[in-house]
């Protein structure tokens, strides 16, 4: 009998593999976020996430080194809109008080980024896990350090141009960031207690008025 000739199939495109890999990673993070919110971080295992997602442990560990990394990557995914908001471009002729006022007006997008029952619960789980796992705490604090450095740079620029009072830039940045994070925490603990985005905007605007020269 003549042998059947098998035509070799071309390998899947690199672009296609990347898209499938990204889709799998997203599904894993979505499942992890749902389980962390419903069961808690400690009570959720890698096996639980794999079962929920329908992937093997090998697939999980291809994308994440550990459950902790998936946990922290969830935080980074949800904070990405905040980083985008803080990538400020200064218009020609715009003073530093005007730049800072624009930051205050970002309050609503910031609260929208951490809103939603699942996200609120996962952020609270992050705080709980940080108390128990020393490796998580520095990662939890890194966004605050980043935003503090950004605000300190802005305040120094305002002092140099004469539009802000000659104040301790690091102290002013600490107060601005602590105020903002405090409002976020209030919204997580008591989401229906007030319009936290509006209060944060008003509070930061009031503080910035005090900084103006």
TAGIZI-V109890 format. One line per field, one symbol per residue. phi: phi as a letter, one per 20 degrees, with the letter a starting at -180 (. if undefined). A space follows every 50 residues. Layout:
phi=???
//
This chain:
phi=.fffeeefeffffffffffffffffffffffffffffedoffeddfffff ffencefgffffecfaffffgffggfffegfffffeeedeffnfefgfff fffffegfgffffdfngffgfffffffffffedffeggffefffffffff ffffffffffenedffdffffffgfffffffffffffffbgdfaefffff ffffffffffeff
//
